[in-house]
Amino acid sequence: MLVCKVYTISIANWGTTEDNKMAESKHICIGQTFCDRICFWGETEPDTPAFIFRSKNGRYVLSRGDVLDLSSRFAFRLTELGVQPGDVVCIALPNCPERIIVDFGVHLAGAVTMNGQILRSDGQDIIESMCKSKCKILVADPDQENGAWSICKQRFQVVSDSKHASVIKSKDVPSLVHLANCRTRKPESEFLTSLPSNTYISRSRKSSDIASIFATSGSTGYSKLVQHTHKALLLIAHRSRAITGISGKEDVSFTTAPLGWIGGFPAYFLYSGSPTVMIDDAVGGEADMLRFVWNIICDENVSFGGFASFQLIGILRRRDLWESAGKKLKKVLTGGQPLKKDCLEAIGHLTDSILNFYASTEIGAMGVVYLNESSKHDFKENMTGYPVQGVEIRVVDSELNEVDGETRGEIIVRSETLTNGYIGDTGNMASFLTDGWFRMDDVGYVDAKGLLSVEGRSSDAIMHGAYILYPTWLEEKLDKCPGVEQLFIVPVPDKVLHQEICACVKRNDGSQSSEEDILNFAKAAIMVNIPSTMNVVPKYVVFFETFPVTKTLKLNRKELAKLARERLQL
């Protein structure tokens, strides 16, 4: 029995009202590449803002024409460094105007962008990524404290140096030839003013060629390198535009997502030319970041706001920011984890509606929950929504046989946008099944209406004696514990049961909740609902002021489990 794909619903049902025919016109980008889209928008109303960066130093605007002009200048510089079509360029820059120009300049040069993500303090992750991808150029800010170059430079030998680039070599990354300097310090903006004046250059590529290499968020371990073609990424852009309803220069979006991550991919600009507002992370914001963000949304007349759920809840709790401002977003866009019930309070106060995406680096958007004033009462924990058009979802057992509705199982997905595969990582190829299906490493079920709920990752499962516990299930049970603001369950070692259960707790401000209080609540909340032989009351409680997150703002469960083990000395 096919559980989910028969429930694929119309994009129009998610609330888009303007130009719905765009949802059926993906042929606009069929056969095109990023170069085609950059050139198209650069020549269409070139003075229209494309990217607006805000920082404590003020406002910096890149128009459509600026994006084309400056990107083509950087493309010229890359060709002078010997970059050829298909070469990989690692970009280790934060969100800033320079990052946009570098990303698009690499594409205009016919090369492939790779996100230079650094999660390890010794830079080993970016070194391994560059080695696996046979990277030729590293673009970094040599002056950035704790930036990629300052962390990794001891691994490289500088053969020769110049103002804009250095010839380098390293036994760790044999393919690497140059460091391209990109100084982002403001207000000098030295990099942008230093770009050569030249005639427009663009290297012709095919839509089936690889455009970008993304690093996964690292929430389940080491980041994997995910490659996507121009065709796949433009189809992801088409779906994102159709789902959200963002349609043109009048619709301004705001995002805090990193540009090198699939969630920060500039889909709305490439597909519909819509302006995007971001924080210039090379400079940073004010000390009160929530106030800074909400002021940006008001000042720039943002209509679509992209947030992590904890950011949205943080703003919602600051009534001093929004109660008298009179500003309301059309839609809040969020994802990366199941929607939290607390987020629903934003409907009517901060926004007319919320769109929560079920998405992955390997595929892009797969499912969506759309909630507004009239539908928010349909909310249930862990709801992930209905498949987006063009995506098929199944729930299967351990033998990959489809399960009956309401039965929990492993989630597999099929889509045209599935990655071409991981680079240099054959160990994860088991995730790719026959006929285009992909194992998500997620556990969930589909209800009678075809609504998908995701309860956690298979790899997050806790091996507790004879039982397997998925943390999200227990987190739901303990979510209402008095005095607790956030609570996550992680495994810690146990000599008898293999793994014991540890509750990692962040208390509400002023709360004096003790370990005993939380364990007593757990006993009362759990025991009546499960067989007595399955004791899933946490053995340990560890208190935290903050929880570790990945650079893409997801909870880093592995790091949290490590910190818990260290605190407990296990």
C-alpha positions in Angstrom: 0.0 0.0 0.0 1.4 3.4 -1.0 1.1 5.5 2.1 1.9 9.0 1.1 2.3 10.0 -2.5 -1.4 9.9 -3.3 -1.9 12.8 -0.9 0.2 15.3 -2.9 -1.8 18.5 -2.8 -2.1 21.6 -4.9 0.3 24.4 -4.2 -2.7 26.7 -4.3 -4.0 25.0 -1.2 -1.1 26.5 0.9 -2.4 30.0 0.5 -0.7 31.4 -2.5 -3.0 33.9 -4.2 -0.9 35.8 -6.7 0.0 34.4 -10.0 -0.6 30.7 -9.1 0.1 29.8 -12.7 3.7 30.2 -11.8 3.4 27.0 -9.8 2.8 25.1 -13.1 5.4 26.8 -15.1 8.7 25.4 -14.0 9.6 25.3 -17.7 10.7 28.9 -17.2 14.0 27.6 -15.9 14.2 24.2 -17.7 17.5 24.0 -19.5 18.8 27.1 -17.8 21.8 27.6 -15.5 22.7 30.1 -12.8 24.5 32.1 -15.4 21.3 32.5 -17.3 19.3 33.7 -14.3 22.1 36.1 -13.1 22.3 37.6 -16.5 18.5 37.8 -16.9 17.9 39.7 -13.7 21.0 41.9 -14.1 19.5 43.1 -17.4 15.9 43.3 -16.2 15.3 46.6 -14.2 18.9 46.6 -13.1 18.4 49.3 -10.5 16.0 47.1 -8.5 17.5 46.0 -5.1 18.5 42.4 -5.1 20.2 41.9 -1.8 20.1 44.3 1.2 22.6 43.7 4.0 22.2 45.3 7.4 24.7 45.6 10.2 25.5 47.9 13.1 27.4 50.0 10.5 24.2 50.6 8.5 22.8 49.4 5.2 24.5 48.1 2.0 22.4 47.4 -1.1 23.4 45.3 -4.1 21.1 46.0 -7.1 20.4 43.4 -9.8 22.8 45.3 -12.0 25.4 45.4 -9.3 25.2 41.6 -8.8 25.8 41.0 -12.5 28.5 43.6 -12.9 30.5 42.7 -9.8 30.1 39.0 -10.2 31.3 39.1 -13.7 34.4 41.1 -12.6 35.2 38.4 -10.0 34.7 35.8 -12.6 37.3 37.5 -14.7 39.7 37.4 -11.7 39.1 33.7 -11.3 39.9 33.0 -15.0 43.1 35.0 -14.5 44.0 32.5 -11.7 43.4 29.6 -14.2 40.0 28.5 -13.1 38.4 26.3 -15.7 34.7 25.1 -16.1 34.0 22.4 -13.6 36.8 23.4 -11.1 35.7 23.5 -7.5 36.0 26.8 -5.5 35.7 26.6 -1.8 34.0 29.7 -0.3 34.7 30.3 3.4 32.9 33.5 3.9 30.0 34.6 6.2 26.8 36.1 4.9 27.9 39.5 3.5 27.7 41.4 0.1 31.1 39.9 -0.8 29.7 36.4 -0.4 27.0 37.0 -2.9 29.4 38.4 -5.4 31.9 35.5 -4.9 29.2 32.8 -5.2 27.7 34.2 -8.4 31.2 35.0 -9.8 32.2 31.4 -9.5 29.1 30.4 -11.5 29.8 33.0 -14.2 33.3 31.6 -14.5 31.8 28.1 -15.1 33.1 26.7 -11.9 31.4 24.9 -8.9 30.8 26.5 -5.5 31.5 24.6 -2.4 30.6 25.8 1.1 33.6 26.2 3.3 31.9 25.2 6.5 34.1 25.0 9.6 32.6 23.1 12.6 35.9 21.9 14.1 38.3 24.3 15.9 41.3 22.8 14.1 39.7 23.2 10.6 40.0 19.5 9.9 36.5 19.4 8.4 37.2 22.1 5.8 40.5 20.5 5.0 38.9 17.1 4.4 36.1 18.7 2.3 38.6 20.5 0.0 40.6 17.3 -0.3 37.5 15.2 -1.2 36.2 17.7 -3.8 39.6 18.3 -5.3 39.2 22.0 -4.6 41.4 24.3 -6.7 40.7 27.7 -5.1 40.0 28.8 -1.5 38.2 32.1 -1.1 38.7 33.5 2.4 39.2 36.7 4.3 42.9 36.7 5.4 42.1 39.4 8.1 39.1 37.6 9.7 39.8 36.5 13.2 39.0 32.8 13.6 38.2 32.7 9.9 39.1 29.8 7.6 42.5 31.2 6.7 43.6 32.0 10.3 42.6 28.5 11.4 44.1 26.6 8.5 47.0 28.6 7.3 49.6 26.5 9.2 48.5 23.6 7.0 49.6 25.5 3.8 52.8 26.8 2.3 52.6 30.2 0.7 54.7 30.0 -2.5 54.1 33.5 -3.6 52.0 36.4 -2.4 50.1 39.2 -4.1 47.5 41.7 -3.0 44.5 39.8 -4.3 45.7 36.2 -4.3 48.4 33.8 -3.1 49.9 30.7 -4.7 49.7 28.0 -2.0 50.3 24.3 -1.7 49.6 21.7 0.9 50.1 18.0 1.2 46.7 17.8 2.9 44.9 19.3 -0.2 47.1 18.5 -3.2 44.7 20.0 -5.7 44.6 23.5 -4.0 46.5 26.1 -6.0 45.4 29.6 -4.8 44.0 31.5 -1.9 41.8 34.3 -3.3 41.7 37.1 -0.8 38.3 38.6 0.0 38.6 41.3 2.6 35.2 42.1 4.0 36.0 44.7 6.6 33.6 47.6 6.5 33.3 50.4 5.6 36.3 50.0 3.3 34.7 47.1 1.3 38.2 46.7 -0.2 37.3 43.5 -2.1 34.4 45.0 -4.0 36.3 48.2 -4.9 39.3 46.2 -6.0 37.6 44.1 -8.6 39.0 44.6 -12.1 37.1 46.6 -14.7 36.6 44.3 -17.6 34.1 43.3 -20.2 31.4 40.7 -19.2 32.5 37.1 -19.1 30.4 34.0 -18.8 31.4 30.4 -19.3 28.7 28.3 -21.0 27.6 25.3 -19.0 24.7 22.8 -19.2 21.8 22.5 -16.8 22.9 19.0 -16.0 26.3 20.1 -14.8 27.1 20.3 -11.1 26.5 23.9 -9.8 27.2 23.7 -6.1 28.4 21.4 -3.3 26.7 21.9 0.0 27.8 20.6 3.4 25.1 19.0 5.5 24.5 20.7 8.8 26.5 18.2 10.9 23.6 17.6 13.3 24.2 13.8 13.0 27.9 13.8 12.8 30.5 14.8 10.2 29.2 17.0 7.4 28.7 15.2 4.1 29.3 16.9 0.7 26.1 17.0 -1.3 26.4 17.9 -5.0 23.5 19.5 -7.0 23.1 20.4 -10.6 21.9 23.7 -12.0 18.7 22.0 -13.0 18.0 20.5 -9.5 18.7 23.8 -7.7 16.5 25.8 -10.1 13.7 23.3 -9.6 14.2 23.7 -5.8 13.9 27.4 -6.4 10.8 27.0 -8.4 9.1 24.9 -5.7 10.2 27.3 -2.9 8.7 30.2 -4.9 5.5 28.4 -5.6 5.0 27.2 -2.0 5.6 30.6 -0.4 4.0 32.8 -3.0 7.0 35.1 -3.2 6.6 36.6 -6.7 8.6 39.8 -7.5 10.3 42.9 -6.4 7.3 43.9 -4.1 7.8 40.8 -1.9 10.8 41.3 0.4 12.1 38.4 2.3 14.4 38.2 5.3 16.6 35.3 6.3 19.2 34.4 8.9 20.2 31.2 7.1 23.8 30.9 6.0 24.2 31.4 2.2 26.3 28.2 1.8 23.6 26.1 3.3 20.7 24.7 1.2 18.3 26.7 3.5 20.1 29.9 2.6 20.2 29.2 -1.1 19.1 32.5 -2.8 16.1 30.8 -4.5 13.7 33.7 -4.5 16.2 36.0 -6.3 17.2 33.5 -8.9 13.7 32.4 -9.7 11.6 35.6 -9.3 14.0 38.5 -8.7 12.7 39.2 -5.2 14.9 41.2 -2.9 16.4 39.4 0.1 17.4 41.1 3.3 20.2 39.6 5.4 22.5 40.5 8.3 26.1 41.3 7.3 27.8 38.7 9.5 31.2 40.1 8.6 30.3 43.1 10.7 27.5 41.8 12.9 24.5 43.3 14.6 23.8 45.0 17.9 24.0 43.5 21.3 20.3 43.1 21.4 20.0 40.9 18.3 16.2 40.3 18.6 15.5 44.0 18.6 18.0 44.5 15.8 16.2 41.8 13.7 12.7 43.1 14.3 13.8 46.7 13.5 15.2 45.5 10.2 11.9 43.8 9.4 10.1 47.0 10.0 12.6 49.3 8.3 12.8 47.2 5.1 9.0 46.5 5.0 9.8 42.7 5.0 6.8 40.6 4.0 8.3 37.1 4.3 10.5 36.3 7.4 12.7 33.2 7.6 13.6 32.1 11.1 14.6 29.1 13.2 11.8 28.3 15.6 13.8 29.4 18.7 14.4 32.8 17.0 10.7 33.2 16.3 9.8 32.3 19.9 12.4 34.7 21.2 10.9 37.6 19.3 7.4 36.6 20.3 8.3 36.7 24.0 9.7 40.3 23.5 6.3 42.1 23.4 8.3 45.4 23.8 9.6 44.9 20.3 6.4 44.3 18.3 3.4 45.2 20.3 3.4 48.9 19.4 5.2 48.6 16.0 2.1 47.7 14.0 4.1 45.4 11.8 2.9 42.0 10.7 4.5 39.6 8.2 2.6 37.9 5.5 4.2 34.6 6.2 6.9 33.3 8.6 9.0 30.6 6.9 10.7 28.1 9.2 12.2 24.6 9.1 15.0 22.3 10.2 12.9 20.7 12.9 9.2 20.0 13.6 7.1 23.1 14.4 6.8 23.9 18.1 3.4 24.7 19.5 4.7 27.9 21.1 5.4 29.2 17.6 1.6 29.3 16.8 1.2 32.3 19.2 3.0 34.3 16.5 -0.1 34.0 14.2 -2.1 37.1 14.5 0.6 39.0 16.4 3.7 38.8 14.2 2.4 37.1 11.0 -0.7 36.1 9.2 0.5 32.5 8.7 3.4 30.1 9.2 5.0 27.8 6.7 7.1 25.0 8.2 9.3 23.1 5.7 10.4 19.5 5.9 13.5 19.7 3.9 17.0 18.3 3.5 20.3 19.2 1.9 20.0 16.1 -0.3 16.6 17.0 -1.8 15.4 20.4 -0.8 11.8 21.0 0.3 9.8 17.7 0.6 6.8 18.6 2.8 5.2 21.7 4.2 2.8 22.6 7.0 0.7 25.7 6.4 -1.1 27.2 9.4 -3.1 30.4 9.7 -5.7 31.7 12.1 -8.4 29.3 10.9 -6.2 26.2 10.6 -3.8 26.5 13.6 -6.2 24.5 15.7 -5.3 21.5 13.5 -1.7 21.5 14.9 -0.3 18.4 16.5 3.2 17.7 17.7 5.8 16.6 15.1 3.5 17.4 12.2 5.6 17.8 9.0 2.8 18.3 6.5 1.9 17.1 3.1 4.4 16.3 0.3 5.1 19.2 -2.1 4.3 18.7 -5.7 6.8 16.4 -7.5 7.8 14.7 -4.3 6.8 11.1 -3.2 7.1 9.9 0.4 6.7 6.5 1.8 6.9 5.0 5.3 8.6 1.6 5.4 9.6 -1.2 7.8 13.2 -2.5 8.3 12.8 -4.6 5.1 11.8 -1.5 3.2 8.2 -2.8 2.8 5.5 -0.1 3.1 3.6 -0.1 6.3 -0.1 0.6 7.0 -1.3 4.1 7.8 -0.6 5.4 11.4 2.3 2.8 11.7 5.7 4.2 12.6 8.5 3.4 10.3 11.5 4.7 8.3 10.8 7.5 5.8 12.0 7.3 2.2 11.6 10.0 -0.4 11.8 10.3 -4.2 12.2 13.5 -6.2 13.8 15.0 -9.3 15.8 17.2 -7.0 17.7 14.3 -5.3 21.4 15.0 -5.1 23.7 13.3 -7.6 25.5 11.7 -4.6 28.0 12.4 -1.9 31.5 13.4 -2.8 34.3 11.1 -1.5 31.9 9.3 0.8 31.0 5.8 -0.4 30.1 4.8 3.2 26.8 6.7 2.9 25.8 5.4 -0.5 23.5 2.8 1.2 21.0 5.7 1.6 20.4 5.7 -2.1 17.9 3.0 -3.1 16.8 1.7 -6.5 14.3 3.7 -8.6 15.5 7.0 -7.2 14.3 6.5 -3.6 16.4 8.0 -0.7 16.5 6.9 2.9 16.0 10.0 5.1 17.2 8.4 8.4 14.0 9.8 9.8 11.3 7.9 11.8 7.7 8.9 11.4 4.2 7.9 10.3 1.3 9.1 8.1 -2.2 9.7 9.5 -5.5 8.9 7.8 -5.5 12.3 6.0 -2.0 11.8 4.5 -0.3 14.1 7.0 3.3 13.1 7.7 4.7 13.4 11.2 8.5 13.0 11.8 9.4 11.9 15.3 13.2 11.9 15.0 16.2 10.4 13.3 16.9 6.7 13.3 20.5 7.5 14.2 19.3 9.4 17.3 17.7 6.2 18.7 18.7 5.3 22.2 19.6 1.6 22.7 18.1 1.2 26.2 18.4 -2.4 27.1 16.0 -4.5 25.0 14.2 -1.3 23.8 14.8 1.4 21.3 13.7 4.9 22.3 13.4 7.8 19.9 14.2 11.0 21.9 11.4 13.1 20.5 8.7 10.8 21.9 10.1 11.3 25.5 10.7 15.0 24.9 7.0 15.5 24.1 6.1 13.8 27.4 8.3 16.1 29.5 7.7 19.3 27.5 5.1 20.5 30.1 7.4 20.1 33.1 7.0 23.3 35.3 10.0 25.5 35.3 11.5 24.0 32.2 12.0 26.2 29.1 13.6 23.5 26.9 14.4 19.9 27.4 16.3 17.4 25.1 16.9 13.7 25.7 20.3 12.2 24.8 22.0 8.8 25.4 24.9 8.4 27.8 26.9 5.1 28.2 25.7 2.4 30.6 27.6 -0.9 31.2 24.4 -2.9 31.6 21.8 -1.4 29.3 24.3 -0.1 26.7 22.8 3.4 26.9 21.0 5.3 29.7 18.7 8.2 29.3 19.8 11.7 30.2 17.5 14.8 30.2 19.4 18.0 29.3 17.4 20.9 30.7 17.3 24.6 30.3 15.2 26.2 33.1 13.0 29.2 32.8 14.4 32.4 34.1 14.0 32.4 37.9 13.1 28.7 38.0 14.5 26.7 40.9 13.4 23.3 39.5 15.6 20.6 40.8 16.7 17.2 39.4 14.2 15.6 41.8 11.3 17.8 40.5 12.0 16.9 36.9 12.3 13.2 37.7 9.1 13.2 39.7 7.3 14.9 36.8 8.7 12.3 34.4 7.5 9.4 36.6 4.0 10.9 36.7 3.9 11.7 33.0 5.3 8.5 31.7 4.4 5.5 33.8 0.6 5.5 33.1 1.2 5.4 29.3 3.8 2.6 28.8 4.3 -1.0 30.0 6.0 -1.0 33.4 8.7 -3.2 32.1 9.9 -0.4 29.8 11.4 2.1 32.2 12.1 5.2 30.2 12.3 7.7 33.1 15.7 9.5 32.6 18.3 8.3 35.0 20.2 11.6 34.8 19.3 15.3 34.6 21.9 17.8 33.5 21.2 21.6 33.5 22.4 23.9 30.8 22.3 27.6 30.2 22.4 27.2 26.4 22.3 24.2 24.1 24.9 23.6 21.3 23.7 24.2 17.8 25.2 23.7 14.4 26.1 26.6 12.2 22.7 26.1 10.5 21.0 26.6 13.9 19.9 23.0 14.4 20.4 21.4 17.8 23.7 19.5 17.8 22.6 16.4 19.5 25.9 14.7 19.3 27.7 17.6 20.9 25.0 17.8 23.6 25.4 14.1 24.4 29.2 14.7 24.6 28.8 17.6 27.0 26.3 15.5 29.1 28.8 12.6 29.3 31.6 15.0 30.4 29.4 16.6 33.1 28.4 13.2 34.4 32.0 11.9 34.0 30.9 8.8 32.1 
